[in-house]
Amino acid sequence: MALRPKVSDIPKIRGALKFYRVFAYVTGTLLLLLVTEMVLKYTPIQREIELGGSQGFLALVPVGSVRAVNLSTGILIAHGWLYVVYLFSDFRLWSYMRWPFGRFIQIALGGVVPFLSFIVEHFISRRVVRELAGLEAPAVVEVSN
């Protein structure tokens, strides 16, 4: 028999779902920025993103010639750290929902494949809402008796 979430954990699950949804979008957006940065840097374009340099607020400069804030490196670092927060939000939601380990891995992969975090977030959110509705329905019937 599959494990089900505890009825007493429903408020925690709702909070974990909100936290997960926020970081799914943050991680997905930063991953798209990271892919853009990689295309700029490692293709024949050979450019990095400079913030606040002599060429203006934002500028594409040749690789290795950044003199101000290297936004390319900033995006890389931000995505790395925020992916860790995304994994934490994934773990928190997964553990409250008492899902099998494979689902944790599926959700985690959402933060490493471009656009996938938005798709995974949509389906996971729907699944959580559906499972919570099924969990709350018997509790409402018991209270009314």
C-alpha positions as a printed Julia matrix, in Angstrom:
145×3 Matrix{Float64}:
   0.0    0.0     0.0
   1.35   3.41   -0.96
   1.95   5.94    1.75
  -0.36   8.93    1.89
   0.28  12.38    3.34
  -0.88  12.96    6.89
  -4.01  15.07    7.28
  -2.23  17.02   10.02
   0.45  18.01    7.46
  -1.98  19.7     5.03
  -1.07  23.28    6.12
   2.64  22.41    5.87
   2.07  20.9     2.42
   0.35  24.05    1.2
   3.32  26.12    2.4
   5.81  23.71    0.87
   3.91  23.86   -2.43
   4.08  27.67   -2.52
   7.8   27.6    -1.72
   8.4   24.97   -4.41
   6.4   26.89   -7.03
   8.36  30.1    -6.43
  11.71  28.37   -6.71
  10.64  26.34   -9.73
  10.06  29.62  -11.59
  13.2   31.28  -10.21
  15.37  28.28  -11.11
  13.78  27.92  -14.54
  14.31  31.59  -15.35
  17.93  31.52  -14.2
  18.53  28.34  -16.19
  17.26  30.08  -19.34
  19.57  33.01  -18.6
  22.44  30.57  -18.05
  21.79  28.84  -21.38
  21.73  32.24  -23.11
  25.01  33.17  -21.42
  26.6   29.86  -22.48
  25.5   30.38  -26.09
  26.98  33.88  -26.05
  30.26  32.72  -24.53
  30.96  29.32  -26.09
  29.79  29.8   -29.67
  31.47  31.9   -32.36
  29.78  34.96  -30.8
  32.46  34.83  -28.03
  30.89  37.44  -25.73
  30.33  37.87  -21.99
  27.82  40.13  -20.28
  29.36  43.1   -18.47
  27.35  45.15  -15.98
  28.2   48.79  -15.3
  31.3   49.04  -17.43
  32.61  51.8   -19.67
  30.39  50.61  -22.55
  27.15  51.26  -20.66
  24.87  49.7   -18.08
  24.79  46.31  -19.86
  27.21  45.39  -22.61
  28.37  42.36  -24.52
  32.15  42.37  -24.45
  34.7   39.91  -25.85
  35.46  36.94  -23.59
  38.19  37.8   -21.08
  37.83  41.58  -21.41
  35.3   42.23  -18.64
  36.49  45.14  -16.47
  33.36  45.76  -14.37
  30.88  43.22  -12.94
  30.91  39.96  -14.89
  27.2   39.24  -15.11
  27.92  35.96  -16.92
  29.66  34.6   -13.82
  26.95  36.08  -11.6
  24.24  34.19  -13.48
  26.24  30.97  -13.18
  26.73  31.35   -9.43
  23.14  32.47   -8.78
  21.7   29.52  -10.66
  23.97  27.1    -8.8
  22.98  28.32   -5.36
  19.31  28.79   -6.15
  19.2   25.3    -7.62
  20.25  24.06   -4.18
  17.27  25.95   -2.7
  15.09  24.4    -5.44
  16.32  20.95   -4.39
  15.47  21.77   -0.78
  11.95  22.86   -1.81
  11.65  19.66   -3.86
  12.76  17.54   -0.89
  10.38  19.31    1.49
   7.35  18.85   -0.76
   8.33  15.28   -1.63
   8.76  14.26    2.01
   5.44  15.79    3.14
   3.62  14.13    0.24
   5.32  10.8     1.03
   5.94  10.04   -2.64
   8.35   7.4    -3.98
  11.98   8.44   -4.46
  11.67   8.43   -8.25
   9.32  11.4    -8.08
  11.96  13.37   -6.14
  14.43  12.71   -8.98
  11.85  13.72  -11.61
  11.24  17.03   -9.87
  14.98  17.61   -9.36
  15.63  17.2   -13.09
  13.28  20.11  -13.69
  16.03  22.48  -12.6
  18.67  21.2   -15.02
  16.75  20.94  -18.33
  15.7   24.29  -19.88
  11.92  24.92  -19.75
  11.34  21.66  -17.84
  10.95  23.33  -14.44
   7.89  25.21  -15.73
   6.32  22.0   -17.07
   7.17  19.92  -14.0
   5.86  22.66  -11.7
   2.52  22.67  -13.53
   2.0   18.91  -13.25
   3.34  18.59   -9.69
   1.13  21.46   -8.48
  -1.93  19.85  -10.06
  -1.03  16.51   -8.5
  -0.58  18.01   -5.02
  -3.9   19.9    -5.23
  -5.69  16.75   -6.43
  -4.17  14.59   -3.69
  -4.95  17.18   -1.01
  -8.56  17.38   -2.21
  -8.82  13.61   -1.91
  -7.31  13.76    1.55
  -9.6   16.53    2.78
 -12.84  15.06    1.4
 -13.03  12.15    3.89
 -12.11  14.52    6.76
 -15.06  16.8     5.87
 -17.46  13.84    5.78
 -16.28  12.64    9.23
 -16.76  16.09   10.76
 -20.32  16.47    9.43
 -21.44  13.1    10.89
